[in-house]
């Protein structure tokens, strides 16, 4: 389900030190299965050579509107008509200004102006000094180009080549690849607000010890990313994991099951889809010691009492919004044996329309898995694949099932 594979991307480079990132982005697009045609401005050639971009794209680079290689001497027409998208990365403040005013004094600007707007999208990856980015003229021009149909991918923040620090950096190559992939994904969840939990919880015994589990959070994070790419506004409530936050996803970090419960319950009031992918501890020590429990040399072992944690999924699934159909709930079950039996029982016990099961512990922390989907009509399987692909498949299943449920109301 690689949305980039088979796409023909025209990659435009304008003048800026971020051209070095464009080289890696070009390489990443090709590795993802896209064909890439590079078009450079004269300013871009001051930072990186056409020879480099040709080697990475495996295609001759265009830089002049007077290029005689085009039979009709209309490279700006030919190149734009062949594209599935035009991506300008880096896109300088000057180029944004020229786009805003319809200026067309070089091949790349001509091509952007001549493209069929309804068929060939224009994606811009700005790159400039922080003061240039914040200048009212730049912000005005950004509003204008977006009103004219361009998609602005946003900027990064951090150290800049000029020695200053702030907003305006071009996104990193992998971030650009994710943004391009997200753009081409079907927007199955457009307008939806999804709430996802992911990772383990940690239940403290004392200030340095606790009870947890093997959950890596990878499946939940992949679901959050896939949902965002499908057009949803996503909030991710994550237990203690070290995974990077998917782009465009709001993240709330928690530690214990009670922390997760306290975060989820108010958020669920505004969500339209809730996916409980976190491995929440069923019990916690009834008392956490205020200081580290020490051995005293006698051989005696401490005795732990346990209290039951709040049931996040059941609480949300039994809410008025869930019962009315305004909130679609999806549960997860990780089992060590008899997956179908336990997943079926858990779905009925929690009162959710869809329960997703997987067998552990072999899959914990791994990058691939296989999933069992259990609903009121029976069960089906999502065959072993990467968690990234499984997340995309599961999001498509959720979108279809929720749509079907609402149409029956």
Secondary structure, 3 states (H helix, E strand, C coil): CCCCCCCEEEEEECCCCCHHHHHHHHHHHHHCCCEEEEEECCCHHHCCCHHHHHHHHCCCCECCCCCCCCCCCCHHHHHHHHCCEEEEEEECHHHHHHHHCCCCCCHHHHHHHHCCCCCCEEEEEECCCHHHHHCHHHHHHHHHHHHCCCEECCCEEEECCCCCEEEEECCCHHHHHHHHHHHHCCCCCCCCEEEEEECECCEEEECCEEECCCCCCHHHHHHHHHHHHCCCEEEEEECCCCCCCCCCCEEEECCCHHHHHHHHHHHHCCCCEEEECCECCCEEECCCCCCCCCCCCCCCCCCCCEEECCCHHHHHHCCHHHHHCCCEEEEEEEECCCHHHHHHHHHHHHCCCEEEEEECCCCCCCCEEEEEEEECCEEEEEEEEEHHHHHHHHHHHHHHHHHHHHHHC
